[in-house]
Amino acid sequence: MCKKNNFPRLNLPECSLEVRPDEDSRRGGLEVYDALRRRWVALTPEEWVRQNFVSFLCGSRGFPAALMGNEVELKLNGTSRRCDTVVFTRGLKPLCIVEYKAPHIAITQKVFDQIARYNSVLLARYLIVSNGLHHYCCRFKGDSYVFLRDVPAFAEMCDQNM
């Protein structure tokens, strides 16, 4: 294990991540093991938020890792895009899209516009945006989004989805 002190403490429960020096010593950075992608990836500030948030969803909100994917590709207006994390129902329909930003990046309307564009393709019921310090969750209801006070548990999202 390597020190992760270059990354800020987040507004999430502490978690244990597998971190190692980047195998390409010329880069001099760190890598983190992404269990969802089953591979080592560069530990950037955004990746730090992603790994901590996925741990929070699985550990504190009961999200099954088997129903989650990181860097899920989609086609938007003929262009390939990648959703940071997509959570699926047990029937493998998109339930929730999560967009991450580095802790120093403010959550703005532009970020919500980005995730809403992704959702025009996936039609997920929930959207979450987080920079690790601030988290916003909303539920698609009718033709608008309703912001929630907290991120619901997976079971609650599925119950609401019925």
Backbone torsions as a table, in degrees:
resi	resn	phi	psi	omega
1	MET	NA	145.0	178.7
2	CYS	-114.2	160.1	177.5
3	LYS	-69.3	144.6	178.3
4	LYS	-116.5	23.0	-172.9
5	ASN	-69.8	-6.7	175.9
6	ASN	-77.1	-8.0	-177.7
7	PHE	-108.8	140.7	-175.8
8	PRO	-71.8	154.9	171.5
9	ARG	-67.4	135.1	-176.7
10	LEU	-103.2	166.0	177.4
11	ASN	-86.8	57.8	-178.1
12	LEU	-146.7	156.7	175.5
13	PRO	-60.0	144.8	178.1
14	GLU	-62.9	144.3	179.2
15	CYS	-138.3	165.5	179.5
16	SER	-104.2	119.4	178.9
17	LEU	-114.9	146.2	174.2
18	GLU	-85.4	115.9	-177.6
19	VAL	-127.1	142.2	178.4
20	ARG	-145.8	163.6	173.6
21	PRO	-63.7	145.8	177.2
22	ASP	-59.1	132.3	-179.0
23	GLU	-63.2	-26.3	175.6
24	ASP	-88.0	94.3	-172.5
25	SER	-61.3	-17.6	178.4
26	ARG	-67.3	-27.3	-179.8
27	ARG	-81.0	-30.7	175.7
28	GLY	66.8	12.2	-178.3
29	GLY	-96.7	-161.4	178.6
30	LEU	-118.5	158.1	173.0
31	GLU	-122.5	152.1	176.6
32	VAL	-124.9	144.6	178.8
33	TYR	-83.0	121.8	177.7
34	ASP	-97.2	105.9	-177.4
35	ALA	-65.3	-29.3	179.8
36	LEU	-71.8	-38.9	178.8
37	ARG	-89.2	-10.7	-179.3
38	ARG	56.9	45.6	177.8
39	ARG	-162.0	164.5	176.6
40	TRP	-82.8	137.5	179.0
41	VAL	-132.8	156.7	179.0
42	ALA	-59.7	135.1	180.0
43	LEU	-89.7	85.1	176.0
44	THR	-90.3	168.1	176.6
45	PRO	-57.6	-39.0	178.1
46	GLU	-67.2	-38.8	179.0
47	GLU	-66.8	-34.2	175.7
48	TRP	-58.8	-45.2	178.6
49	VAL	-65.4	-46.0	-178.4
50	ARG	-57.7	-49.9	-176.0
51	GLN	-65.4	-39.9	177.3
52	ASN	-67.6	-38.7	-178.1
53	PHE	-71.3	-40.4	176.8
54	VAL	-61.0	-41.4	177.2
55	SER	-60.9	-41.9	177.0
56	PHE	-61.4	-47.5	-179.0
57	LEU	-60.5	-44.6	-178.6
58	CYS	-72.8	-46.7	-173.7
59	GLY	-79.7	-38.5	-175.0
60	SER	-103.4	-21.6	-176.3
61	ARG	-118.1	3.8	173.2
62	GLY	70.7	24.4	177.6
63	PHE	-75.4	126.9	178.0
64	PRO	-74.3	123.2	179.8
65	ALA	-56.9	-31.0	-179.4
66	ALA	-65.6	-17.5	-179.7
67	LEU	-106.4	18.8	-178.6
68	MET	-123.8	148.7	175.8
69	GLY	-139.4	138.2	175.0
70	ASN	-100.1	143.5	178.9
71	GLU	57.5	52.9	-178.9
72	VAL	-82.6	123.0	-176.3
73	GLU	-79.5	143.9	173.8
74	LEU	-145.7	159.9	176.4
75	LYS	-103.1	125.6	-179.9
76	LEU	-128.8	114.0	-178.0
77	ASN	53.0	41.7	177.5
78	GLY	77.6	4.9	-179.0
79	THR	-114.9	140.9	175.9
80	SER	-75.9	131.5	175.3
81	ARG	-130.4	165.5	178.6
82	ARG	-130.4	125.7	172.5
83	CYS	-81.4	137.5	-178.7
84	ASP	-59.5	-52.9	175.7
85	THR	-143.0	138.0	172.8
86	VAL	-124.0	133.6	176.0
87	VAL	-108.0	133.7	-177.4
88	PHE	-109.8	155.5	173.1
89	THR	-74.4	171.4	175.8
90	ARG	-63.8	-20.9	174.8
91	GLY	-87.6	7.2	176.5
92	LEU	65.7	32.6	171.5
93	LYS	-101.4	144.1	178.7
94	PRO	-58.0	127.4	179.4
95	LEU	-106.2	-39.3	-172.2
96	CYS	-150.5	139.0	173.2
97	ILE	-114.3	136.2	178.0
98	VAL	-120.7	131.1	177.0
99	GLU	-115.5	131.0	-178.4
100	TYR	-113.2	147.0	170.5
101	LYS	-129.5	157.5	176.1
102	ALA	-63.4	153.9	-177.2
103	PRO	-56.2	-30.2	-178.6
104	HIS	-83.8	-3.4	179.9
105	ILE	-93.6	126.6	179.0
106	ALA	-72.9	146.4	174.9
107	ILE	-85.4	113.5	-175.9
108	THR	-120.2	176.1	176.3
109	GLN	-59.2	-33.6	179.2
110	LYS	-59.4	-37.6	178.2
111	VAL	-67.2	-42.8	178.1
112	PHE	-66.1	-36.9	176.9
113	ASP	-62.4	-40.3	179.2
114	GLN	-60.8	-50.7	-177.4
115	ILE	-69.2	-32.6	177.2
116	ALA	-66.5	-36.2	175.9
117	ARG	-63.5	-43.7	177.4
118	TYR	-60.0	-38.9	-177.4
119	ASN	-72.8	-18.5	175.5
120	SER	-65.5	-20.1	176.8
121	VAL	-95.5	-47.3	-172.6
122	LEU	-83.4	-28.3	179.9
123	LEU	57.9	44.8	175.8
124	ALA	-76.0	153.5	-179.0
125	ARG	-79.3	-28.5	-176.0
126	TYR	-124.9	147.3	173.9
127	LEU	-128.5	137.6	177.1
128	ILE	-130.3	137.1	175.1
129	VAL	-126.8	133.5	180.0
130	SER	-147.8	143.1	168.3
131	ASN	-112.4	16.9	179.8
132	GLY	86.7	-24.1	179.3
133	LEU	-103.7	-37.8	179.1
134	HIS	-125.6	134.0	-178.6
135	HIS	-126.5	135.4	178.2
136	TYR	-127.9	131.3	179.4
137	CYS	-127.6	134.6	175.9
138	CYS	-136.4	155.1	-178.9
139	ARG	-115.0	133.5	176.9
140	PHE	-78.3	121.5	-177.7
141	LYS	-135.2	115.3	-177.5
142	GLY	70.2	-110.5	178.7
143	ASP	-123.4	19.9	179.4
144	SER	-144.0	170.9	178.9
145	TYR	-104.1	137.2	177.0
146	VAL	-113.0	121.9	-179.9
147	PHE	-76.3	138.6	-179.4
148	LEU	-103.7	158.5	179.7
149	ARG	-72.3	-27.9	-175.0
150	ASP	-151.8	169.3	175.5
151	VAL	-80.0	118.9	-179.4
152	PRO	-68.4	160.3	173.0
153	ALA	-67.7	156.7	179.7
154	PHE	-56.0	-46.1	-178.5
155	ALA	-60.2	-39.1	178.8
156	GLU	-66.9	-41.5	176.9
157	MET	-60.1	-42.8	-179.1
158	CYS	-67.4	-39.6	178.1
159	ASP	-62.6	-42.7	180.0
160	GLN	-67.9	-22.8	-175.8
161	ASN	-79.7	-16.4	-175.4
162	MET	-74.4	NA	NA
